[in-house]
Amino acid sequence: MAFIYNTSFYLILLTTKSFISSNYTVSEFGYFTFSYSLANVVLLLLNSISFLIFPKMLNRFATSSNDQITKILTGLRSAYISLSHLLIHFVIMVFPLFLLFFPDYSESSSVFKVTALTIVLYTNSFGYQGVLMAKGKEKLIGHIAIGALILNIILSAILVHFVNVSFNFVILSTLITYLIYVTVIGKFGMSILKMSSNFLSTIKNVYPWRMMIPFIISLLFVFLETPEWFFMVPFVLYLFLNWKEIFGLKIMFLKVVNNPNFINI
């Protein structure tokens, strides 16, 4: 089922690309591909770190009590997700500087912003997938991933063939898919840990308001086609709402530099 899970998530993005490549111009497809690649580069370092700690994280989740898992999970999720959102808001804010040097990519501005916000949304599932795997729920994750793939195909078809959105907003199908996937994964993970997993509790846990308020504002700015300098607002607001977590990231970074065994969790 791990193979099915990984394949399904690869196919989610592949189907989104397929809808764009077959229904829009070559240049528009190129802008989307560029935006997706650039947004992924931003989170590449974090993905590498998560890959390194994943085996040890699974081991701790498999051998620890629910209370211990919850404590570990809370710390890891706070650090990983906080830094992910911080990087994306920063890159969106400074993207106009990139366009000064590469003006040919100016048409990719809005699609880059939506794609970056879509990709960072998936990071909100971090940790709960590991909990489910450690508790032997790989088959459940696989089924959820297949459902997400089917949903993405349906939503992409609706946006392209019925709503007739511009190529900038086809990625919204993946954003909605990730939104639902993260919620479902979080609900099952919280349920296994005997945490309150009703809808409201799940939403508050997987989408902390201190992160989602700047996220929603950024998304609204993209829809409203506001001037580029407006995107300073969600970045500054994110810093204000998450200053404690950001300060904690500074402490963690110093530990990473000074302690070669920082991977141990």
N, C-alpha and C positions, 0 to 999 in steps of 0.2 A: 504493500500500500504506500510505502514511502516513494516508490518509483511513480505510482499513479499521482501522488500529491505533487511531486516536483514537475512531472510532465504537464499536469493540469495548469499549474501556474505559469509554466513556459507558454502553453497554448493560449492562456488568457491574453497575454501581450501579443502573441502571434496573430490571434484572430482580430484584435484591435488594429494591428498594422495591416492586416489583409483587407479589412473594410476600407481603410484609408487609401491603400494602394490601388484598389480596384474601383473606387468611386470618386477619387480626386486626382488632381494633376500630379505629374512626377515631381515638380518643384515643391508642392505642398507636402507630399509624402517625404521628401527630403528634409523639409523643415521639421516635420514631426520626428523623424528618425534622429536628427541632430539633437533636438530638444530632449528626447528620451535618453540618449547616450550621455549628454552633458549632465542631466539630473542624476543619473546613476553614478557618474564619476564622483559627484559631491558626497555620496554616501558610501563610496567604495571602502574607505578606511574603516568605517564603523562595521561594515559587513565582514571585513577581514578579522576584526577583533571578535565579533560575535561568533565567527567560524572557529576561532581558536578556543574560546571558552565553552562552546556548545557541549563537547563531550563531558567535561567536568560538571557543567550545569545539569546535564541529564543524570549523572551519577548522584549528585546531591539531591535532586528532586526524587530520585528513586529510593533513596535510603533515609531521607529525613522525615520528620513528622510534619503534619500539615502546618502547624504554627511556624516551624523552622523554614519550610518552603515559602510560606507567605512573606516572612521577613526577608529572605534572600531575594524573592521575586520582586518585592516592592523596591528594594535598593537598585537591582539591576535594571528594572523597567524605568525607574526615574532617571537614571544616568543615561541610558541608551536613547530613550525617546526624547528626553529634554535636549540632548545634544543634536539629535537628528533634526528636530524642528528648528532649533537655533540655526543650524547650518543652512537649511533650506530658506528660511526667512532672510538670512544674510545674503545668500546668493541671489535671490530674487531682487533684493534691494539694489545690489551692485551690478546686476545684469546690464543695465544701460551703459556702464563703463566698458563692458565687453563689446557692445555694439559700436562704440566709438572707433574701435580698432578693426571691427569686422562688420561694416555697415550692410553688407550683402545679406546678413542674417536678421535684419530688422523685422522681417515678416514673421520671424519665429518667436517674437517677444511674448505674445499672449499664450501661444501653445506651450512654450517653455514653462511659463508660470503655472498653468493648469497641470502639466505633466509632473512638474516638481512637487506640487501639492498632492497629487495623486500618489506618487511613489512614497512620499514621507508618511502618508496616512497608513500604509501597510505596516510601518514600523511599530504602530500601536499594538500589534498582535504579539510583539516580542515577549518571550517568556511563557506565555500560555500554551503555545505550540509545544514547547519543551516539557511542560507539565503533563500534557496529554500523552506525549510520546513516552515519558518516563513511567506513566501509569498504564502502559499497554493499550493506548487508544489510537494506534496508528490507522486502523481501519476507519475509525470515525473521522479522523483528519482527512483521509483520502476521499471519503464520501462528501465531506463539506467542500473540498477543493473541486470535485467534479461538479457539484451543484453551482459553485462560483463560476466555473467555466461556462456552463450552460446559460447562466444568468447573464454573463458578459456578452455572449453571442446574441441573445435576445435583445438586450439593451442597445447594443451596437447597431443591430438591424433596425430597431425603432428610430434611433437618432439619425441614421443615415437615410433610410428609405421613407420614413413617415414624417419626421420632424424636419428633415433636410438641413441639419446644422452645418455650419462651416467646419472645415477640417480641424480648426482649433479646438473644437468642443466634442469631438468624437470620443476623446479620452475620458469624458465624463461617465461613459458606460463603465469603464474600469474603476473610476473613483467610487461610484455607487456600489459596484461589486465588492471592492475592498472594504467599504464602509460596513456592508452587511457581513462579510466574511469575518472581519475583526470582531464584530459584535457577537457573532455566533461562537467563535473560538473562545472569546473571553468568557462568555456565559458558561460553556461547558467546563473550562478550566477552573472558574470560580466555584462551580458546583462540586467538582471533584475535591477541591480544597475545603469544602464545607463552609464557604463564604456565602453571604446573601447574594443570590444570583437572579433576582427579579430584574425586569427590564431597566428600571431606573437605576438600580445599584450597578448593573453591568455597564450602562452608558457612562455613569460617573467614574467608574474604575478604568475602563479602557480608553475613554476620551476625557481626560481631566480638563475642566473648564479653563484652567490657566493656559493650556495649550490650544484649545479649540476656539477660543474667542479670537486670537490673532489669526488662526487658520481661516475661520469663516470670513473675517474682514478682508483678508488677502483675496479670497475667492470672489467676494462681492466686488472688490476693486477691479478684478479681471473682467467680470461680466459687465461692469459699468464703463469699462475702457477708460479708466481714470489716468491722469498724467503719471509718469513713472515715479516722480518724487513722492506720490501718495504712499508708496510701498515702504517708506520709512516708518509710517505710522504703526503697522503691525509688528515691525521689527522692534521698535522702541517699546511698544506695549508688551511684547513678549519678554523683553529684558526686565521690565517693571514687574510683571506678574510672576516671573520665574527666577528672581534674583537669588533666592535661597538655593535653588537647584543648580544654578549656574556657578555660584560660589562653591557648592559641593563638587562640581565638575573640576574646578581649579585644584581643589585638594586632592581629588582622585588623580588628576594629571601629574601632580608632583609625586604621588606615590608610584605611578607608572614609571616615571623617570628614575626614581631612586631605588625602586625595589624590583629586581629581575624576576621575582616570583609573583608579580601582580596578577598573573592569570589565575592563581589559586582563588577559589571562591568557597 
